[in-house]
Amino acid sequence: MQYSHSDAELIKQPIGYWSWAAYKAVITRTRTALAGIGTTQPQWWVLAQVARAESAKTREEVSRLLRNYLDTGPEAMEAEIDATITQGWITEDAEGRLGLTPEGRAFYDKAAALQEELWAERHAGISDEEYLTTLKVLQRFIHNTGGQAWHH
């Protein structure tokens, strides 16, 4: 890969710009790929939470967990949960517990395979050690600037 600047010049580059550019590239690629199979990234999050749960989660639990992902917000997350129900991928019982339908399982499996492909694409040529260092450095930037990051 050819880099934008020499090492000496890269050291002086602004992290805000490069972290934003990386965010934009990754999110755009992910959302475009998911749209190609007929879903949104927040709907994928809902499906993944329901499909991977050891016991049934309620709508409130799923919404509370996901509403802070990429500043989605509670109203948007509720709409995305509704969309997964409308698609027939999940059901909601009288107590608000969400369950995966057979169609939802099949779609989840398809979307999970796509996510694995995207992961491999993003990580091509990047060692686990480099990835770990990158995440730790980004978390230090967040800490050093008084920011807060949230992820389960």
MODELLER restraints for C-alpha pairs under 7 A, 6 or more apart:
rsr = mdl.restraints
at = mdl.atoms
rsr.add(forms.Gaussian(group=physical.xy_distance, feature=features.Distance(at['CA:31:A'], at['CA:40:A']), mean=6.39, stdev=0.5))
rsr.add(forms.Gaussian(group=physical.xy_distance, feature=features.Distance(at['CA:31:A'], at['CA:41:A']), mean=5.82, stdev=0.5))
rsr.add(forms.Gaussian(group=physical.xy_distance, feature=features.Distance(at['CA:34:A'], at['CA:40:A']), mean=5.89, stdev=0.5))
rsr.add(forms.Gaussian(group=physical.xy_distance, feature=features.Distance(at['CA:34:A'], at['CA:41:A']), mean=6.61, stdev=0.5))
rsr.add(forms.Gaussian(group=physical.xy_distance, feature=features.Distance(at['CA:42:A'], at['CA:80:A']), mean=6.31, stdev=0.5))
rsr.add(forms.Gaussian(group=physical.xy_distance, feature=features.Distance(at['CA:43:A'], at['CA:80:A']), mean=5.56, stdev=0.5))
rsr.add(forms.Gaussian(group=physical.xy_distance, feature=features.Distance(at['CA:43:A'], at['CA:81:A']), mean=6.74, stdev=0.5))
rsr.add(forms.Gaussian(group=physical.xy_distance, feature=features.Distance(at['CA:43:A'], at['CA:84:A']), mean=6.26, stdev=0.5))
rsr.add(forms.Gaussian(group=physical.xy_distance, feature=features.Distance(at['CA:46:A'], at['CA:62:A']), mean=6.91, stdev=0.5))
rsr.add(forms.Gaussian(group=physical.xy_distance, feature=features.Distance(at['CA:46:A'], at['CA:81:A']), mean=6.50, stdev=0.5))
rsr.add(forms.Gaussian(group=physical.xy_distance, feature=features.Distance(at['CA:47:A'], at['CA:108:A']), mean=6.31, stdev=0.5))
rsr.add(forms.Gaussian(group=physical.xy_distance, feature=features.Distance(at['CA:49:A'], at['CA:62:A']), mean=6.90, stdev=0.5))
rsr.add(forms.Gaussian(group=physical.xy_distance, feature=features.Distance(at['CA:50:A'], at['CA:57:A']), mean=6.80, stdev=0.5))
rsr.add(forms.Gaussian(group=physical.xy_distance, feature=features.Distance(at['CA:50:A'], at['CA:98:A']), mean=6.62, stdev=0.5))
rsr.add(forms.Gaussian(group=physical.xy_distance, feature=features.Distance(at['CA:50:A'], at['CA:99:A']), mean=6.35, stdev=0.5))
rsr.add(forms.Gaussian(group=physical.xy_distance, feature=features.Distance(at['CA:50:A'], at['CA:100:A']), mean=6.46, stdev=0.5))
rsr.add(forms.Gaussian(group=physical.xy_distance, feature=features.Distance(at['CA:51:A'], at['CA:100:A']), mean=6.33, stdev=0.5))
rsr.add(forms.Gaussian(group=physical.xy_distance, feature=features.Distance(at['CA:56:A'], at['CA:97:A']), mean=5.90, stdev=0.5))
rsr.add(forms.Gaussian(group=physical.xy_distance, feature=features.Distance(at['CA:56:A'], at['CA:98:A']), mean=6.16, stdev=0.5))
rsr.add(forms.Gaussian(group=physical.xy_distance, feature=features.Distance(at['CA:56:A'], at['CA:99:A']), mean=6.56, stdev=0.5))
rsr.add(forms.Gaussian(group=physical.xy_distance, feature=features.Distance(at['CA:57:A'], at['CA:97:A']), mean=5.44, stdev=0.5))
rsr.add(forms.Gaussian(group=physical.xy_distance, feature=features.Distance(at['CA:57:A'], at['CA:98:A']), mean=5.88, stdev=0.5))
rsr.add(forms.Gaussian(group=physical.xy_distance, feature=features.Distance(at['CA:58:A'], at['CA:96:A']), mean=5.02, stdev=0.5))
rsr.add(forms.Gaussian(group=physical.xy_distance, feature=features.Distance(at['CA:58:A'], at['CA:97:A']), mean=3.95, stdev=0.5))
rsr.add(forms.Gaussian(group=physical.xy_distance, feature=features.Distance(at['CA:58:A'], at['CA:98:A']), mean=5.62, stdev=0.5))
rsr.add(forms.Gaussian(group=physical.xy_distance, feature=features.Distance(at['CA:59:A'], at['CA:96:A']), mean=5.47, stdev=0.5))
rsr.add(forms.Gaussian(group=physical.xy_distance, feature=features.Distance(at['CA:59:A'], at['CA:97:A']), mean=6.12, stdev=0.5))
rsr.add(forms.Gaussian(group=physical.xy_distance, feature=features.Distance(at['CA:59:A'], at['CA:98:A']), mean=6.27, stdev=0.5))
rsr.add(forms.Gaussian(group=physical.xy_distance, feature=features.Distance(at['CA:63:A'], at['CA:74:A']), mean=6.71, stdev=0.5))
rsr.add(forms.Gaussian(group=physical.xy_distance, feature=features.Distance(at['CA:63:A'], at['CA:77:A']), mean=5.96, stdev=0.5))
rsr.add(forms.Gaussian(group=physical.xy_distance, feature=features.Distance(at['CA:63:A'], at['CA:78:A']), mean=6.47, stdev=0.5))
rsr.add(forms.Gaussian(group=physical.xy_distance, feature=features.Distance(at['CA:67:A'], at['CA:73:A']), mean=4.65, stdev=0.5))
rsr.add(forms.Gaussian(group=physical.xy_distance, feature=features.Distance(at['CA:67:A'], at['CA:74:A']), mean=5.10, stdev=0.5))
rsr.add(forms.Gaussian(group=physical.xy_distance, feature=features.Distance(at['CA:67:A'], at['CA:77:A']), mean=5.67, stdev=0.5))
rsr.add(forms.Gaussian(group=physical.xy_distance, feature=features.Distance(at['CA:84:A'], at['CA:90:A']), mean=5.98, stdev=0.5))
rsr.add(forms.Gaussian(group=physical.xy_distance, feature=features.Distance(at['CA:85:A'], at['CA:91:A']), mean=5.74, stdev=0.5))
rsr.add(forms.Gaussian(group=physical.xy_distance, feature=features.Distance(at['CA:88:A'], at['CA:101:A']), mean=6.99, stdev=0.5))
rsr.add(forms.Gaussian(group=physical.xy_distance, feature=features.Distance(at['CA:88:A'], at['CA:103:A']), mean=6.83, stdev=0.5))
rsr.add(forms.Gaussian(group=physical.xy_distance, feature=features.Distance(at['CA:88:A'], at['CA:104:A']), mean=6.75, stdev=0.5))
rsr.add(forms.Gaussian(group=physical.xy_distance, feature=features.Distance(at['CA:89:A'], at['CA:100:A']), mean=6.07, stdev=0.5))
rsr.add(forms.Gaussian(group=physical.xy_distance, feature=features.Distance(at['CA:89:A'], at['CA:101:A']), mean=5.42, stdev=0.5))
rsr.add(forms.Gaussian(group=physical.xy_distance, feature=features.Distance(at['CA:89:A'], at['CA:103:A']), mean=5.63, stdev=0.5))
rsr.add(forms.Gaussian(group=physical.xy_distance, feature=features.Distance(at['CA:89:A'], at['CA:104:A']), mean=3.57, stdev=0.5))
rsr.add(forms.Gaussian(group=physical.xy_distance, feature=features.Distance(at['CA:90:A'], at['CA:98:A']), mean=6.40, stdev=0.5))
rsr.add(forms.Gaussian(group=physical.xy_distance, feature=features.Distance(at['CA:90:A'], at['CA:99:A']), mean=5.30, stdev=0.5))
rsr.add(forms.Gaussian(group=physical.xy_distance, feature=features.Distance(at['CA:90:A'], at['CA:100:A']), mean=4.43, stdev=0.5))
rsr.add(forms.Gaussian(group=physical.xy_distance, feature=features.Distance(at['CA:90:A'], at['CA:101:A']), mean=5.32, stdev=0.5))
rsr.add(forms.Gaussian(group=physical.xy_distance, feature=features.Distance(at['CA:90:A'], at['CA:104:A']), mean=6.01, stdev=0.5))
rsr.add(forms.Gaussian(group=physical.xy_distance, feature=features.Distance(at['CA:91:A'], at['CA:98:A']), mean=5.50, stdev=0.5))
rsr.add(forms.Gaussian(group=physical.xy_distance, feature=features.Distance(at['CA:91:A'], at['CA:99:A']), mean=5.13, stdev=0.5))
rsr.add(forms.Gaussian(group=physical.xy_distance, feature=features.Distance(at['CA:91:A'], at['CA:100:A']), mean=6.40, stdev=0.5))
rsr.add(forms.Gaussian(group=physical.xy_distance, feature=features.Distance(at['CA:91:A'], at['CA:101:A']), mean=6.79, stdev=0.5))
rsr.add(forms.Gaussian(group=physical.xy_distance, feature=features.Distance(at['CA:92:A'], at['CA:98:A']), mean=4.59, stdev=0.5))
rsr.add(forms.Gaussian(group=physical.xy_distance, feature=features.Distance(at['CA:92:A'], at['CA:99:A']), mean=6.44, stdev=0.5))
rsr.add(forms.Gaussian(group=physical.xy_distance, feature=features.Distance(at['CA:142:A'], at['CA:148:A']), mean=6.42, stdev=0.5))
